[in-house]
Amino acid sequence: MTLTLALISSLYAFAEDTPVVEAPAPVEALFETAAPAKPTVVFIHGLYLNASCWDGWRAQFEAQGYDTLAPEWPGHEGSPAELRANVPEALNTLSFEELVAQHRELVAGLDAPILIGHSMGGLIVQLLLQEGLGRAGVALHSAPPKGLTSLAPAFFRSNAPVLKPGSAPILLTPKQFRFGFGNYLDRDEALALYEMSLVPEAKGVAKGPLTDAAAVDWAKERAPLLIVAGGEDHVIPAGLNERMARHYEASPSRTDLVVMPTRTHGTLTQPGWEQVAADVLSWLAGL
């Protein structure tokens, strides 16, 4: 009996002195890593609008985990109504080259962002991509690089204010705005959109596609580019964007073209814009 008790006591003492070894983690846990942070998205607006045109898009992208920026062009800060009433002096001298330089400086300071531009902003996206800036680009209803134009009557009518003599800023009339941006709206709806969003524009920027600063090297290697065109766009007819895409066939880099039959130049806020943004997100996810 004494020997048995001594043996039991020894076993208890051994158990108390032995460190507890936890069960190993499942094999899957050894390979778990935090999801990589998504890149910043830089939204670049076009003529006759300011950065507020991207508000809905920014919210949709941020809901998917992206940080976003929408830089304002010089002379575009403030409410559209105030800008129309008091046209900023900066618009008398602002050039396309200055605008590209502003965005180049911003993008160069970021960690390979995604670039998304509308109209003239789409042209700026193309120029920055060919400089090696940005990990991917999206050009929505993009203004053409130097050397490309359209013979469509709607193109000449909607861009006629750019060709008028002089260097004074351009202030579209409600009728001109409706033809260019609101051709999916009735007169009263187009006027409401005009009052909410139309801003005066620098003619030096509007003439950008006619200058050497807008030249691209079609064959140069660059990040992937998605070109989105609208079948009802008067300002940038879909055929013009289709020609852009064909020119980029000289490049080894990925260029995708999507033509959306019912979209107008006002696509950023036209009903159904959420689906356009979702399609862009899907393209980016597939890269």
Secondary structure, DSSP 8 states (H G I E B T S, - for coil): -HHHHHHHHHHHHHHHHS--------GGGGG---------EEEE--TT--GGGGHHHHHHHHHTT--EE----TT--S-HHHHHHS--GGGGT--HHHHHHHHHHHHHTSSS-EEEEETHHHHHHHHHHHTT--SEEEEES----TT-----HHHHHHHHHHHSSS-S-B---HHHHHHHT-TTS-HHHHHHHHHHH---B-HHHHTGGGSGGG---TT---S-EEEEEETT-SSS-HHHHHHHHHHGGGSSS-EEEEEETT--TTTTTSTTHHHHHHHHHHHHHT-
